[in-house]
């Protein structure tokens, strides 16, 4: 910076004052509901009544029975993980990455555990529309197969 430019900058600061500091940005929390579903085959057709909103989506899979094992609602800041334990000594971590506009969120899902605590079943990012449910097939259990239903809830 030349001496003249430096002097002009000092003069401008003394006349105008220091540059305004923008207010801190409030942390945007997102609400994510995770449901852990066990799907079984064969057997009589059976749908847990708490899964009635997913009936059409679940009908696409070749299983006769769907049982809700657990449901957990997370209120998370961006890049802050939420975790929950799953059957078979497994653990699910959901981390909101970013909002794409006002209606879509990018989330990272990681499912680890089982025979070895280091076995990774799932490690990927998904985009979920507000109010929509993402359904992801997971690992086998003693009785069937796990599904993860992730919903981006409206605040």
MDTraj code that builds the backbone (N, CA, C; nanometers):
import mdtraj as md
import numpy as np

residues = "UNK UNK UNK UNK UNK UNK UNK UNK UNK UNK UNK UNK UNK UNK UNK UNK UNK UNK UNK UNK UNK UNK UNK UNK UNK UNK UNK UNK UNK UNK UNK UNK UNK UNK UNK UNK UNK UNK UNK UNK UNK UNK UNK UNK UNK UNK UNK UNK UNK UNK UNK UNK UNK UNK UNK UNK UNK UNK UNK UNK UNK UNK UNK UNK UNK UNK UNK UNK UNK UNK UNK UNK UNK UNK UNK UNK UNK UNK UNK UNK UNK UNK UNK UNK UNK UNK UNK UNK UNK UNK UNK UNK UNK UNK UNK UNK UNK UNK UNK UNK UNK UNK UNK UNK UNK UNK UNK UNK UNK UNK UNK UNK UNK UNK UNK UNK UNK UNK UNK UNK UNK UNK UNK UNK UNK UNK UNK UNK UNK UNK UNK UNK UNK UNK UNK UNK UNK UNK UNK UNK UNK UNK UNK UNK UNK UNK UNK UNK UNK UNK UNK UNK UNK UNK UNK".split()
xyz = np.array([
    [0.0858, -0.1168, 0.0000],
    [0.0000, 0.0000, 0.0000],
    [0.0905, 0.1231, 0.0000],
    [0.0598, 0.2176, -0.0856],
    [0.1407, 0.3387, -0.0923],
    [0.1076, 0.4284, 0.0254],
    [0.1941, 0.5235, 0.0508],
    [0.1747, 0.6151, 0.1639],
    [0.0472, 0.6973, 0.1456],
    [0.0172, 0.7374, 0.0230],
    [-0.1029, 0.8181, -0.0015],
    [-0.2288, 0.7340, 0.0239],
    [-0.2305, 0.6090, -0.0253],
    [-0.3465, 0.5222, -0.0040],
    [-0.3662, 0.4947, 0.1449],
    [-0.2565, 0.4760, 0.2177],
    [-0.2644, 0.4509, 0.3609],
    [-0.3209, 0.5734, 0.4332],
    [-0.2748, 0.6898, 0.3942],
    [-0.3231, 0.8132, 0.4566],
    [-0.4722, 0.8332, 0.4278],
    [-0.5148, 0.8049, 0.3040],
    [-0.6568, 0.8169, 0.2701],
    [-0.7413, 0.7185, 0.3507],
    [-0.6910, 0.5966, 0.3706],
    [-0.7645, 0.4966, 0.4482],
    [-0.7779, 0.5414, 0.5929],
    [-0.6712, 0.5969, 0.6490],
    [-0.6773, 0.6477, 0.7873],
    [-0.7749, 0.7640, 0.7986],
    [-0.7707, 0.8545, 0.7006],
    [-0.8609, 0.9687, 0.7018],
    [-1.0069, 0.9225, 0.6923],
    [-1.0343, 0.8265, 0.6007],
    [-1.1707, 0.7767, 0.5840],
    [-1.2202, 0.7116, 0.7125],
    [-1.1320, 0.6389, 0.7800],
    [-1.1730, 0.5743, 0.9032],
    [-1.2014, 0.6769, 1.0129],
    [-1.1245, 0.7850, 1.0145],
    [-1.1469, 0.8852, 1.1191],
    [-1.2747, 0.9645, 1.0932],
    [-1.3123, 0.9828, 0.9671],
    [-1.4329, 1.0568, 0.9339],
    [-1.5572, 0.9670, 0.9447],
    [-1.5488, 0.8481, 0.8865],
    [-1.6634, 0.7586, 0.8794],
    [-1.6725, 0.6686, 1.0026],
    [-1.5620, 0.6324, 1.0583],
    [-1.5586, 0.5374, 1.1696],
    [-1.5195, 0.4009, 1.1166],
    [-1.4989, 0.3089, 1.2061],
    [-1.4572, 0.1763, 1.1619],
    [-1.5695, 0.1073, 1.0828],
    [-1.5303, 0.0136, 1.0008],
    [-1.6276, -0.0616, 0.9213],
    [-1.7207, -0.1369, 1.0159],
    [-1.8504, -0.1367, 0.9847],
    [-1.9444, -0.2071, 1.0725],
    [-1.9173, -0.3574, 1.0733],
    [-1.9338, -0.4177, 1.1879],
    [-1.9170, -0.5613, 1.2017],
    [-2.0554, -0.6237, 1.1870],
    [-2.0690, -0.7179, 1.0940],
    [-2.2013, -0.7783, 1.0756],
    [-2.2416, -0.8553, 1.2017],
    [-2.3714, -0.8574, 1.2306],
    [-2.4165, -0.9309, 1.3482],
    [-2.3901, -1.0799, 1.3301],
    [-2.3709, -1.1525, 1.4397],
    [-2.3471, -1.2964, 1.4247],
    [-2.4696, -1.3641, 1.3651],
    [-2.4414, -1.4620, 1.2811],
    [-2.5486, -1.5358, 1.2165],
    [-2.6018, -1.6395, 1.3154],
    [-2.7314, -1.6398, 1.3326],
    [-2.7926, -1.7368, 1.4227],
    [-2.7754, -1.8770, 1.3649],
    [-2.7487, -1.9692, 1.4504],
    [-2.7317, -2.1065, 1.4090],
    [-2.8669, -2.1625, 1.3658],
    [-2.8719, -2.2095, 1.2433],
    [-2.9973, -2.2631, 1.1912],
    [-3.0098, -2.4088, 1.2331],
    [-3.1048, -2.4371, 1.3189],
    [-3.1303, -2.5749, 1.3601],
    [-3.2240, -2.6407, 1.2595],
    [-3.2027, -2.7684, 1.2404],
    [-3.2901, -2.8460, 1.1544],
    [-3.3478, -2.9610, 1.2360],
    [-3.4689, -2.9999, 1.2004],
    [-3.5347, -3.1100, 1.2687],
    [-3.5362, -3.2308, 1.1758],
    [-3.4796, -3.3392, 1.2255],
    [-3.4708, -3.4628, 1.1488],
    [-3.5252, -3.5757, 1.2357],
    [-3.6193, -3.6509, 1.1810],
    [-3.6734, -3.7671, 1.2510],
    [-3.6197, -3.8931, 1.1841],
    [-3.5643, -3.9816, 1.2660],
    [-3.5101, -4.1081, 1.2166],
    [-3.5938, -4.2213, 1.2744],
    [-3.6401, -4.3092, 1.1858],
    [-3.7123, -4.4285, 1.2288],
    [-3.6342, -4.5522, 1.1833],
    [-3.6173, -4.6443, 1.2743],
    [-3.5481, -4.7695, 1.2453],
    [-3.6544, -4.8774, 1.2306],
    [-3.6545, -4.9411, 1.1145],
    [-3.7575, -5.0386, 1.0791],
    [-3.6906, -5.1734, 1.0536],
    [-3.7517, -5.2788, 1.1054],
    [-3.7046, -5.4127, 1.0719],
    [-3.8049, -5.4751, 0.9752],
    [-3.7537, -5.5223, 0.8617],
    [-3.8358, -5.5875, 0.7592],
    [-3.8076, -5.7363, 0.7633],
    [-3.9146, -5.8166, 0.7564],
    [-3.8995, -5.9619, 0.7650],
    [-3.9705, -6.0300, 0.6497],
    [-3.9176, -6.1461, 0.6122],
    [-3.9758, -6.2289, 0.5082],
    [-3.9314, -6.3696, 0.5372],
    [-4.0049, -6.4706, 0.5309],
    [-4.1461, -6.4803, 0.4965],
    [-4.2335, -6.4620, 0.6199],
    [-4.3612, -6.4757, 0.5983],
    [-4.4572, -6.4646, 0.7065],
    [-4.5819, -6.3945, 0.6579],
    [-4.6801, -6.3843, 0.7464],
    [-4.8029, -6.3139, 0.7071],
    [-4.7753, -6.1642, 0.6920],
    [-4.8474, -6.1014, 0.6015],
    [-4.8299, -5.9566, 0.5806],
    [-4.8671, -5.8819, 0.7077],
    [-4.7793, -5.7883, 0.7452],
    [-4.8011, -5.7122, 0.8675],
    [-4.7269, -5.5788, 0.8574],
    [-4.7972, -5.4718, 0.8865],
    [-4.7370, -5.3385, 0.8863],
    [-4.7656, -5.2732, 1.0205],
    [-4.6593, -5.2354, 1.0899],
    [-4.6753, -5.1630, 1.2162],
    [-4.7597, -5.0389, 1.1875],
    [-4.8692, -5.0156, 1.2630],
    [-4.9561, -4.9008, 1.2346],
    [-4.8840, -4.7665, 1.2425],
    [-4.7736, -4.7606, 1.3148],
    [-4.6966, -4.6355, 1.3232],
    [-4.6201, -4.6067, 1.1948],
    [-4.6234, -4.7015, 1.1009],
    [-4.5565, -4.6846, 0.9718],
    [-4.6554, -4.6651, 0.8573],
    [-4.7809, -4.6370, 0.8901],
    [-4.8845, -4.6267, 0.7862],
    [-4.8521, -4.5206, 0.6813],
    [-4.7826, -4.4130, 0.7194],
    [-4.7470, -4.3095, 0.6221],
    [-4.6430, -4.3580, 0.5207],
    [-4.5761, -4.4693, 0.5498],
    [-4.4744, -4.5240, 0.4590],
    [-4.5228, -4.6478, 0.3834],
    [-4.6500, -4.6813, 0.3980],
    [-4.7022, -4.8061, 0.3411],
    [-4.6719, -4.8188, 0.1917],
    [-4.6961, -4.7145, 0.1139],
    [-4.6729, -4.7217, -0.0311],
    [-4.5251, -4.7411, -0.0635],
    [-4.4375, -4.6720, 0.0099],
    [-4.2937, -4.6872, -0.0150],
    [-4.2458, -4.8264, 0.0229],
    [-4.2914, -4.8769, 0.1353],
    [-4.2473, -5.0081, 0.1824],
    [-4.3005, -5.1210, 0.0950],
    [-4.4141, -5.0992, 0.0289],
    [-4.4734, -5.2020, -0.0572],
    [-4.3827, -5.2373, -0.1752],
    [-4.2869, -5.1516, -0.2085],
    [-4.1966, -5.1772, -0.3202],
    [-4.0894, -5.2801, -0.2861],
    [-4.0775, -5.3142, -0.1593],
    [-3.9731, -5.4066, -0.1161],
    [-4.0329, -5.5446, -0.0926],
    [-3.9547, -5.6467, -0.1185],
    [-4.0020, -5.7846, -0.1109],
    [-3.9948, -5.8383, 0.0327],
    [-4.0712, -5.7760, 0.1212],
    [-4.0809, -5.8205, 0.2600],
    [-4.2279, -5.8260, 0.2975],
    [-4.2605, -5.9161, 0.3898],
    [-4.4001, -5.9316, 0.4306],
    [-4.4330, -5.8499, 0.5550],
    [-4.3348, -5.8296, 0.6432],
    [-4.3604, -5.7642, 0.7717],
    [-4.2661, -5.6467, 0.7919],
    [-4.3222, -5.5384, 0.8459],
    [-4.2435, -5.4190, 0.8774],
    [-4.2780, -5.3759, 1.0191],
    [-4.1770, -5.3716, 1.1039],
    [-4.1954, -5.3373, 1.2450],
    [-4.1077, -5.2167, 1.2799],
    [-4.1679, -5.1131, 1.3385],
    [-4.0909, -4.9984, 1.3859],
    [-4.0183, -5.0394, 1.5132],
    [-3.8854, -5.0287, 1.5125],
    [-3.8062, -5.0634, 1.6300],
    [-3.7786, -4.9426, 1.7182],
    [-3.7545, -4.8283, 1.6535],
    [-3.7226, -4.7075, 1.7298],
    [-3.7470, -4.5845, 1.6437],
    [-3.7831, -4.4760, 1.7102],
    [-3.8005, -4.3463, 1.6441],
    [-3.7340, -4.2414, 1.7313],
    [-3.6559, -4.1537, 1.6684],
    [-3.5864, -4.0489, 1.7431],
    [-3.5885, -3.9200, 1.6621],
    [-3.6230, -3.8107, 1.7297],
    [-3.6252, -3.6792, 1.6662],
    [-3.5020, -3.6016, 1.7106],
    [-3.4306, -3.5463, 1.6123],
    [-3.3104, -3.4684, 1.6383],
    [-3.3358, -3.3221, 1.6043],
    [-3.2902, -3.2307, 1.6884],
    [-3.2837, -3.0865, 1.6600],
    [-3.1355, -3.0552, 1.6522],
    [-3.0831, -3.0392, 1.5303],
    [-2.9385, -3.0297, 1.5113],
    [-2.8971, -2.9007, 1.4422],
    [-2.7825, -2.8489, 1.4837],
    [-2.7165, -2.7411, 1.4107],
    [-2.6447, -2.8030, 1.2916],
    [-2.6171, -2.7217, 1.1906],
    [-2.5414, -2.7701, 1.0758],
    [-2.4072, -2.8251, 1.1234],
    [-2.3661, -2.9355, 1.0651],
    [-2.2392, -3.0029, 1.0922],
    [-2.2303, -3.0616, 1.2330],
    [-2.3429, -3.0682, 1.3041],
    [-2.3451, -3.1292, 1.4376],
    [-2.4119, -3.2655, 1.4268],
    [-2.3389, -3.3729, 1.4600],
    [-2.3969, -3.5062, 1.4440],
    [-2.4955, -3.5423, 1.5544],
    [-2.5926, -3.6230, 1.5171],
    [-2.6832, -3.6868, 1.6113],
    [-2.6636, -3.8365, 1.5973],
    [-2.6606, -3.9094, 1.7081],
    [-2.6347, -4.0527, 1.7015],
    [-2.7436, -4.1308, 1.7728],
    [-2.7597, -4.2544, 1.7297],
    [-2.8516, -4.3460, 1.7971],
    [-2.8008, -4.4882, 1.7798],
    [-2.8296, -4.5705, 1.8812],
    [-2.7913, -4.7105, 1.8768],
    [-2.8962, -4.7889, 1.7996],
    [-2.8480, -4.8909, 1.7273],
    [-2.9341, -4.9779, 1.6489],
    [-2.9130, -5.1222, 1.6940],
    [-3.0049, -5.2102, 1.6592],
    [-2.9874, -5.3515, 1.6947],
    [-2.8573, -5.4082, 1.6372],
    [-2.8052, -5.5090, 1.7039],
    [-2.6847, -5.5751, 1.6543],
    [-2.5580, -5.4985, 1.6843],
    [-2.5580, -5.4182, 1.7911],
    [-2.4394, -5.3409, 1.8309],
    [-2.3935, -5.2448, 1.7202],
    [-2.4911, -5.1844, 1.6528],
    [-2.4630, -5.0891, 1.5459],
    [-2.4993, -4.9479, 1.5918],
    [-2.4436, -4.8494, 1.5227],
    [-2.4671, -4.7093, 1.5584],
    [-2.4894, -4.6282, 1.4311],
    [-2.5909, -4.5424, 1.4341],
    [-2.6224, -4.4554, 1.3211],
    [-2.5898, -4.3121, 1.3603],
    [-2.5203, -4.2429, 1.2716],
    [-2.4910, -4.1013, 1.2901],
    [-2.5510, -4.0254, 1.1727],
    [-2.6287, -3.9210, 1.2031],
    [-2.6861, -3.8343, 1.1007],
    [-2.6322, -3.6938, 1.1248],
    [-2.5775, -3.6333, 1.0190],
    [-2.5165, -3.5011, 1.0302],
    [-2.5698, -3.4108, 0.9195],
    [-2.6431, -3.3042, 0.9556],
    [-2.6850, -3.2097, 0.8510],
    [-2.5635, -3.1353, 0.7965],
    [-2.5494, -3.1332, 0.6648],
    [-2.4328, -3.0698, 0.6005],
    [-2.4620, -2.9261, 0.5581],
    [-2.5768, -2.9094, 0.4878],
    [-2.6102, -2.7738, 0.4421],
    [-2.7539, -2.7718, 0.3911],
    [-2.8083, -2.6525, 0.3884],
    [-2.9405, -2.6317, 0.3288],
    [-2.9203, -2.5951, 0.1824],
    [-2.9979, -2.6549, 0.0962],
    [-3.0016, -2.6169, -0.0452],
    [-3.1317, -2.5420, -0.0649],
    [-3.1249, -2.4098, -0.0508],
    [-3.2455, -2.3293, -0.0534],
    [-3.3173, -2.3453, 0.0800],
    [-3.4450, -2.3144, 0.0805],
    [-3.5214, -2.3212, 0.2049],
    [-3.5881, -2.4560, 0.2247],
    [-3.5907, -2.5400, 0.1219],
    [-3.6712, -2.6612, 0.1288],
    [-3.5947, -2.7929, 0.1275],
    [-3.4669, -2.7905, 0.0988],
    [-3.3928, -2.9158, 0.0861],
    [-3.2679, -2.9118, 0.1732],
    [-3.2409, -3.0247, 0.2385],
    [-3.1226, -3.0351, 0.3238],
    [-3.0349, -3.1492, 0.2749],
    [-2.9044, -3.1279, 0.2817],
    [-2.8079, -3.2345, 0.2541],
    [-2.7659, -3.2908, 0.3896],
    [-2.7775, -3.4218, 0.4041],
    [-2.7395, -3.4879, 0.5292],
    [-2.6407, -3.5997, 0.4993],
    [-2.5562, -3.6267, 0.5968],
    [-2.4607, -3.7366, 0.5875],
    [-2.5077, -3.8461, 0.6828],
    [-2.5184, -3.9680, 0.6325],
    [-2.5543, -4.0828, 0.7155],
    [-2.4351, -4.1770, 0.7229],
    [-2.4109, -4.2241, 0.8453],
    [-2.3047, -4.3226, 0.8655],
    [-2.3573, -4.4294, 0.9604],
    [-2.3470, -4.5543, 0.9167],
    [-2.3922, -4.6683, 0.9955],
    [-2.2734, -4.7611, 1.0139],
    [-2.2340, -4.7799, 1.1400],
    [-2.1174, -4.8633, 1.1705],
    [-2.1527, -4.9624, 1.2803],
    [-2.0658, -5.0636, 1.2963],
    [-2.0807, -5.1595, 1.4055],
    [-2.1062, -5.2985, 1.3565],
    [-2.1764, -5.3747, 1.4385],
    [-2.2020, -5.5147, 1.4070],
    [-2.0954, -5.6026, 1.4678],
    [-2.0471, -5.7013, 1.3911],
    [-1.9434, -5.7924, 1.4406],
    [-1.8185, -5.7173, 1.4824],
    [-1.7825, -5.6164, 1.4045],
    [-1.6676, -5.5320, 1.4364],
    [-1.7168, -5.3888, 1.4497],
    [-1.6717, -5.3195, 1.5515],
    [-1.7125, -5.1803, 1.5704],
    [-1.6675, -5.0921, 1.4542],
    [-1.5779, -5.1444, 1.3700],
    [-1.5245, -5.0646, 1.2599],
    [-1.5889, -5.0972, 1.1257],
    [-1.6820, -5.1923, 1.1235],
    [-1.7504, -5.2252, 0.9987],
    [-1.8418, -5.1104, 0.9604],
    [-1.8238, -5.0601, 0.8402],
    [-1.9047, -4.9480, 0.7912],
    [-2.0037, -5.0002, 0.6886],
    [-2.1327, -4.9902, 0.7215],
    [-2.2385, -5.0345, 0.6311],
    [-2.2831, -4.9228, 0.5381],
    [-2.2758, -4.8021, 0.5863],
    [-2.3288, -4.6885, 0.5117],
    [-2.2442, -4.5666, 0.5450],
    [-2.2067, -4.4925, 0.4426],
    [-2.1255, -4.3715, 0.4606],
    [-2.1465, -4.2848, 0.3368],
    [-2.2560, -4.2084, 0.3369],
    [-2.2882, -4.1316, 0.2161],
    [-2.3755, -4.0118, 0.2493],
    [-2.3865, -3.9204, 0.1540],
    [-2.4694, -3.8005, 0.1678],
    [-2.5979, -3.8182, 0.0877],
    [-2.7047, -3.7603, 0.1409],
    [-2.8352, -3.7628, 0.0758],
    [-2.8952, -3.6230, 0.0777],
    [-2.9830, -3.5952, -0.0163],
    [-3.0613, -3.4714, -0.0165],
    [-3.2053, -3.5088, 0.0165],
    [-3.2642, -3.4369, 0.1118],
    [-3.4003, -3.4666, 0.1553],
    [-3.4829, -3.3388, 0.1514],
    [-3.5930, -3.3439, 0.0796],
    [-3.6859, -3.2319, 0.0695],
    [-3.7597, -3.2148, 0.2024],
    [-3.7885, -3.0917, 0.2425],
    [-3.8639, -3.0662, 0.3655],
    [-3.9989, -3.1383, 0.3584],
    [-4.0308, -3.2136, 0.4625],
    [-4.1555, -3.2871, 0.4690],
    [-4.1504, -3.4246, 0.4035],
    [-4.0416, -3.4542, 0.3325],
    [-4.0291, -3.5828, 0.2643],
    [-3.9527, -3.6827, 0.3517],
    [-3.9695, -3.8110, 0.3191],
    [-3.8998, -3.9175, 0.3901],
    [-3.8096, -3.9924, 0.2942],
    [-3.6852, -4.0097, 0.3342],
    [-3.5874, -4.0884, 0.2603],
    [-3.5832, -4.2260, 0.3254],
    [-3.5908, -4.3306, 0.2463],
    [-3.5898, -4.4677, 0.2965],
    [-3.4637, -4.5365, 0.2455],
    [-3.3807, -4.5862, 0.3388],
    [-3.2524, -4.6464, 0.3039],
    [-3.2473, -4.7874, 0.3602],
    [-3.2153, -4.8848, 0.2747],
    [-3.1972, -5.0219, 0.3195],
    [-3.0658, -5.0354, 0.3935],
    [-3.0676, -5.1152, 0.4997],
    [-2.9493, -5.1320, 0.5823],
    [-2.9062, -5.2769, 0.5916],
    [-2.8334, -5.3091, 0.6974],
    [-2.7778, -5.4440, 0.7120],
    [-2.8817, -5.5459, 0.7589],
    [-2.8443, -5.6719, 0.7498],
    [-2.9278, -5.7817, 0.7975],
    [-2.9249, -5.7859, 0.9497],
    [-3.0351, -5.8343, 1.0069],
    [-3.0441, -5.8592, 1.1505],
    [-3.0694, -6.0089, 1.1686],
    [-3.0822, -6.0524, 1.2927],
    [-3.1134, -6.1932, 1.3178],
    [-3.2483, -6.2309, 1.2578],
    [-3.3412, -6.1356, 1.2566],
    [-3.4783, -6.1624, 1.2122],
    [-3.5092, -6.1153, 1.0697],
    [-3.4288, -6.0237, 1.0163],
    [-3.4627, -5.9688, 0.8848],
    [-3.3592, -5.8694, 0.8359],
    [-3.4064, -5.7523, 0.7941],
    [-3.3217, -5.6463, 0.7393],
    [-3.3644, -5.5130, 0.7986],
    [-3.2667, -5.4299, 0.8318],
    [-3.2973, -5.2961, 0.8834],
    [-3.3203, -5.1992, 0.7686],
    [-3.4151, -5.1083, 0.7896],
    [-3.4359, -4.9933, 0.7025],
    [-3.4270, -4.8695, 0.7903],
    [-3.3729, -4.7632, 0.7341],
    [-3.3662, -4.6343, 0.8024],
    [-3.4568, -4.5387, 0.7258],
    [-3.5529, -4.4810, 0.7945],
    [-3.6414, -4.3798, 0.7351],
    [-3.6042, -4.2462, 0.7971],
    [-3.5593, -4.1541, 0.7137],
    [-3.5150, -4.0231, 0.7602],
    [-3.6077, -3.9167, 0.7029],
    [-3.6673, -3.8344, 0.7912],
    [-3.7596, -3.7290, 0.7471],
    [-3.7054, -3.5939, 0.7888],
    [-3.7059, -3.5006, 0.6946],
    [-3.6697, -3.3614, 0.7206],
    [-3.7977, -3.2890, 0.7563],
    [-3.8155, -3.2615, 0.8852],
    [-3.9386, -3.2012, 0.9333],
    [-3.9359, -3.0501, 0.9200],
    [-4.0532, -2.9935, 0.9021],
    [-4.0672, -2.8471, 0.9021],
    [-4.0439, -2.7972, 1.0442],
    [-3.9837, -2.6792, 1.0597],
    [-3.9563, -2.6281, 1.1949],
    [-4.0848, -2.5944, 1.2700],
])
top = md.Topology()
chain = top.add_chain()
for i, resn in enumerate(residues, 1):
    res = top.add_residue(resn, chain, resSeq=i)
    for name in ("N", "CA", "C"):
        top.add_atom(name, md.element.get_by_symbol(name[0]), res)
traj = md.Trajectory(xyz[None], top)
